[in-house]
Structure formats: structure tokens, C-alpha cells
Amino acid sequence: MRTQSGKKWLGLAVAAATLGFTQVASAESRKVIFDDDGFALAQWLAIKAPNVEVLGITTVSGDVWQKQATAQALRGVEIAGRPDIPVMAGATYPLVNSEKLTERWESLYGKLTWKGAWMKHWVEPTLQALPPYHGPDVVPDLPEGNATKKAESERAADFMIRIVHRYPGQVTIIATGPFTNLALAERLDPEFARLAKELVYMGGSLNPQQTRKDQVAAEFAREFINSPRREFNLRFDPDAASIVLRSPWRHITMVPSDPSTDTEFSPELVKRLGSGNTPVAHMVRQNKGGFPLWDEIAVAVWLDPSLITKKAELFIDVNAQFGAAYGDVLSWTPGYEPGLGEQKNTVVQKVDVPRLENLLKQLIDRPQNPVSGKPLP
């Protein structure tokens, strides 16, 4: 999940289309696992959407350290009224990349705009508040209260492997953080990607352009204006990203930064979405917003592909060679790829923003889901 402030704020519902619940509810029930570096709008979309079974949430370091992301996810499912959804802790560190290595890279090639859990200060004045810098074992108290629910003892990668074997060809993996857990799962079990139904991920960047004219949009454009192929989720663990994007998934949907530049959690949208009387609306009212709807687009187009107004079929990989382009996205039109295991992605380039915001409002106002009472997967 991407937030420039690095704070995965909870209890916000999500993004999607104006297709309404009647049409969404008519679809077959879909099974999904979320792999993320926190808990925010996107998870609420799936938890509150009709006929979606969230089998579990797995956590990884990225915007924040894994332990903090796990605490946020645990509290998030409690606020959702779904403490039956299991939360599994995943990787604390990337496969190869590290804080020291990133600092070395910056000394050679220039400063990164956002470094997640490794971020100590902004390079330029920024509207987004900078979260406190701390080590991997520190878990700050959450503003929405700390969870009473505990994480499962099973590791994230093991959980995902077990579940895709239980439901072969039925489980979507939605990844909205770095890919470390997914890479570990694929290396532990080469059948992992092949057994999943699909991978949907928010990550990467092709050639995003600033489309909104406010200060928030200008500040987020710093990340891609001079480095259009660089995006945090894939840059945090490039080696894991390359492993995952070369794995034999049945289908991959990529949601890069590009379509997010048309969106913003603006004060006007905060006011509109926070006007309801649900726990999600209450959390919306407490948030200042001020960032694009990155992960929400990923979940929304999974629920309703008709939200996509422009897309392309491209082969995608990530540069895992330590150099100036470390972590940058590589892409090829079919027929031009080198043929070294790259996989074809459906790349989302544009979405219908008004419909996205309308369904977001619908889901925020939807009555709270009751606890399912089902045993853990």
C-alpha cells in the first residue's frame, strides 16, 4: 500500500465503480488473500463487498515495518467487525536490499523521494506528515486503538501456499506492498503461483503524468517526474519483484502509479465519504486525506473490470541489478520481450474516476458485515 506519509490509516473503505451492489452481488463468490504493508481503504473494499471471501491478510515491511503493519491489520479487521479473518506476519526484511544498501545507492545516484520504513526526513518541504523513524521491533500505539486480536503463528508465505493448495485455481492474491512474501512462497513451492487464480498488484510505474493541478498532486509527482519507471512497492525489494513477475501465474493485473494521478483523497472527497454513520465513515472523518487512491484502484478493478477505460498487454519485469536503474520497471510489447521468464500483464492505464468514487461511497455507507463465525482457513 502506498501512502506518502507512510501511515496506513485504518477503517477507510475503498474505491470502485458506480455499478452498484446488485450487479456486483450477482457475481460468484470470490476468494482473496491480501498481501500488504499495512491496512487501509483497499481491505475495507473487499471485506464489505458482497460475495467476496477474504481468506486472510498477510503483512510485510514496506511503508512501515512488518510488526507495525501486522498491528494495523489486526486492528483493521476488528474495526471491520471481522476478527474471524486471520492475520499472518510475513517478512521483516527484503531479500537483498537493505537500509544501508539504499543509503549507499543514494550516495551514488541521488535521493529517493520515499523510502518507507527507512525514511528519516523529506528532501523538500512536504504537506504529508513524516511518520516517526524507528527500528523493526518498535510498534507505536495506534491512534484508533490497539488490537486485542493476535496474529496467527503460521508465517505469511506458508499460509498462502497452504491456501492455494486447498483451493486450486480459486484464490486471487492482491498485493499492495513489496513482494517479499510472494517471492518466498514461490521459492518454497514452485507450484504456488501456478495454483493461484491470479495476481493483482499495485506497483510499478511506466510513464505517469501529473493531471491534477493542486499542490498535493505536484508533490506526489516528485517521485516520477525525473524517474518515471521507479515506484516504491517494487523498489523496496526489487529482487523479490523480479522473482514474482517471472513466476507462472495464470493471469496478472498490474495497477501502476499511472492511473492514480487522476485521483486524490481530497478534502471534498473526505467530506463526502465521511458523511455516513458507519465505522468506516467515522474513520474517514478523522483523516486529512491528501494522497492518491493507489491500492483502492487495484481492488476496484478486480471487483469490476469495466472501471478500466484504458489498458495494455505488456510483459513486465523489474531491474534487479544494483545500479542507477535498480528497482525500475522493465516492459515490452509482446514479441519484444527477451524470453527469460517474463510474464504478460494486463496493465491498467486509466480508470473511470467518478464511478470509482461512487462505489467508494456506497461501500463506506454499507452496513457493517457481521462476524461470519467460520473457522480459520
N, C-alpha and C positions, 0 to 999 in steps of 0.2 A: 504494500500500500504506500502511496506517495503522499506525504504532506511536507511542505517546505519547512514547517516548524518542527517536524519530526514527531509531533504528538498525535497519536492515534486516538482521537476522541470518540467516545462510545455513544451508543444509543441513537445515532442518526440513521434514519432509514436511507434511501438509496437512490438509484437513478433508474429510469426506464422509460417506457413508452406510454402513450396515451391509449393504447389498445385496451384497456380496461380489464377488470378481473374476470369477466365472463369468458372472454376468449382465452386468456392465459389459463384459467382454471380448466378449460376443456382439454388441454394437452395432457398427455400421460405424465404420471408422477416421475420426477427425475431425481436421481441420487447424485449428491455432490459432496466433495471434500474441499474445504478452503485451506489453502496454504498461504500464510500471510505473516507479516512482521508487526501485527497488532490486531485491533478490532475497530471497525468503523462502519460507515454507511453501507458498504457493499455486503457485509454479512447480514445486516438487517434486511436488505432486499430479499435475499434468498430465504431467510428464516420466516419472513412474513408473507412471502409469495405463496399462492395456492399451489398444491401438488408438487412441492419441492421438499425433498427429504435431505436435510443436512446431516450427513453421517458423522461428521467430526470436523474439528478445527485444529490444524497443526500450525505451530509457531516457529519462527526463525528470526535470527538477528537481521536487522536492516536499518530502518528508520530509528529503531530503539533496539536494545539488547534483547535477546530471546526471553530472559526471565521477566522483563518488563512487558514484553509482548504477550507472554503467557498470562500474566496477571490481568492485562487488559481484556484478553479473550475470555478468561474465566468470569470477570465481572460483566462482560458484554452479554454472555448467554444468560446470566442471572437477570440482568435488566430486561432481556428479551422474554423473560418468563419461560426459558427453555434450559434449565440446569441439567436436563437429561442429555443434552448434546455434549459428547466428550471432547476434552481439550488435551492435546498431546504436545509436549515440549519437543522441539527439534534442535537443530544445530545452533550452537553459540557462535562459532567462527566460520568464515568462508573456507573453502577447500585449500586455497593457496594464498589469496590476497589477505592482507592484514593492515592494521592501522599504521604500523611502521613502514610497511611497503608502500602504502598510499602516500604517506608523508615524503618518502623518497621520490615517488613518481612526481609529486607536486614540485619538488625542488628541481626536477629535470624539465618538466613540461608545462608547468603552470598550475594555478589553483583551481580546484574543483568548486562548483557552486554549492553543492550539497553532499555531505559525507555521512549522513545518518547518525548512527551511534558514535561515530568518531568526530562529530562536528563540535569544534570548540568556539568558533566565532564566525560571524559573517565577514566576507571580504568587503562588502559595501553595506551602507545603511539599508535595512530591510523592514517592511511592515510586520512580517511574521515574527513572533516571539521566538527566541532561540531557547530550546529546552536545555536544562542543566546537563552539563557534561559529567559523566560518571562511568565507573567500571562495570563489567558484565554481571557482577553479583549484587549490585545495588538495585533495589526495586522501590522507587518512590511511592508514597501514598497516592492513590488515585483520587482526583477531585470528585468523582462520582461515587466514592467509597470503595473499600477493598472487598474482594470476593471472599465468601465463606467456602465456596466450592473449591476443590483441589484438582490439580491436573492428574490425568491417568499415569500409571507407571510405565506404560508402553511408550517407546520412542516414536517420534513422528514418522520416520521412514518405515519402520516395521508396521505401524498401523496402516499406512497407505498400501503397502504390499499385501497385507492380510486382507484388506477390504476389497481390492481389485480381484484377488483370487476368489473371494466369496461371491462377488457379483461380476463375473467376467463380461466385459463389453457393455456394462451398465453405468459405470461411475465416471462422472466428469470431475476432473481436477481443475479448480480455479485457483491460479497462483497470482497473487498481487503483491509479492515481495521478492526478495532474492531467491534463487533456485537451488540453494544448497541441499534442502531436504529431498527434493526431487532427484537431484544427481546422486545422492546417497542411495535412494531407493532403487534407481536404475542400476547402479553398480552392485548393489547387494543382490538384486534379482533382475536379470536381463529380460524377464517376461513382464516386468512392471508396466512399462509404457504400452506394450502391445495389448495388455489385458484391460487397460482403462478404455473408456468410451472415447474420451477426447481430452485435450488440454486447452484451456482458455487462460490466457495470461495477459496481465497489464505489464508491459515492459518494452524497452527499446524505443528507438526514435529514428525516423527516416529523414524527414525534412519539415519539421513543424514550423508554422509561421504564426506570429502574433496577429490575432484577428480582433481581439477586444482592445479598446483604446485607453483603459484605465491604468492606474499605477500598479495594481496587483498583477495584471497581465504583463506589463513591462518588466516587472521584477522576475516573474517566472520565466520570461523569455531569455533571461541571462544564461540559463542552462543550455539553451540550444542555439542561440544566435551566432556563436562562433564555432560551436561543436554540435552540428545538427544530428550526428549519429550517436551521441552519448546520452544515456539515461540511467538514473541511479539504480533501479532494481537489478538491471543486468550488469552494471559497472561494479557493484559491490562484490559480486562473486562471478567474474567473467568465465572462469574455468568451469564452474557448475553450469552456467548458462549454455556454454558450448556443448557440454555433455547432454543436457536435456534437449536442446534443439536438434541434436543429431540422433535422438532416440526414436524408435519406430512407433510413434503414436498413430492411431487410426486417423485422427484429424486434429489440427492445431488451428486455433484462432488467436491471432496476435492483435492486441489493442495497444499500439504505441502511444507516445505522447501526442502525436499529430492531431487526433480528433479532440483532445481535451482543451486545445487552445480556444475553441468556440464556447467553452463552458466556464462558469465561475459560481462558487457558492457566495454570491454577493449579498450585501445587506438586504436587498429587496427579496431575494430568494429565501434568505433566513427568515424574514418576517412572514412570508407566505407559508413556508413549510412548518413554522413553529406556531401557527395559529390554532392547531388542533388540540385535542385533550387526550393524548396518549403519552406513554413514557418516552417514545421517540420524539414527539413534538416538544416535550419538556426539555429534552437534551438539546434539541435544535435551538431553542430559545436561549440557552446558556452559552452557545458558541458564537464566536465572532465571524466565523467563515473566513473567506479570503483566500481560497485556493481552487484549482480546477477539480472537476469530477472524474479523476483518473479511474479508480477502481470501480466506481459506480457504472461507468460506461461498459466495462468488461462484463459485469454481471447482467446488466440490462440487455446487451446484445445477445447474451446466452439465453436469457428468457424470451426475447423477441428479436430474432434476426432482422425483421423488417425495419427496425430502427436504423439499420445501416443504409446510408444513402450513397456511399462511395466505398469501394473496396478493391483489392487487387490480390492476385495469387502470386506469391513470391517465395523463393527459397531463402531461408533466414539462418544466419549463424552469428556468433559473437567472436570478435578477435580476442584470443586468449594468449597472445604473445606480448610479453612485457615490453612496452614501447609507447610512443606517443598516442597510438590508437588503442591501447589496452582497454578492453571493455566496450569498444564501439561496435555497432551493429553492421553486419555484412549482409547484403541482399542481392539476389539475382532474379531476373525474369526467367521463367522456365526455358531451359535449353542452354542457358549461360552458366549455370552452376558448375563448380568443379567436380561434383560427383563423389565427394568424400564423406557421404553420410548426411548431407544437409536434407532437411525435410521441407515440404511445401507448406506454407502458412496462408490462411485466409487473413489478410491484413486489413483491419478496419481503418479507413481514412477519414470518413465523415459520418456523423450521425445526426438524426433529427432532434435538435436540442429542445424545442418546445414539447414534443412528445416525451422526451426523457424526463423533463421537469414535471410534467403532468402525472406520470406514473409514480414518480418520487413522492409527490403529494398524496396520491391515492394510497400508497403503501404506508406512509407515515400515519395517515388517519385511520388505517385499518385496525380493527380491534385486536388486542393482544392475543397471540396464539396461546392456547393452554399447554401445559406440560403434557407431552404425549404419553407418558407412562411406559414407554417402550424400554426394554433393557438396552444396555450399551451395545453398540455393534460389535 
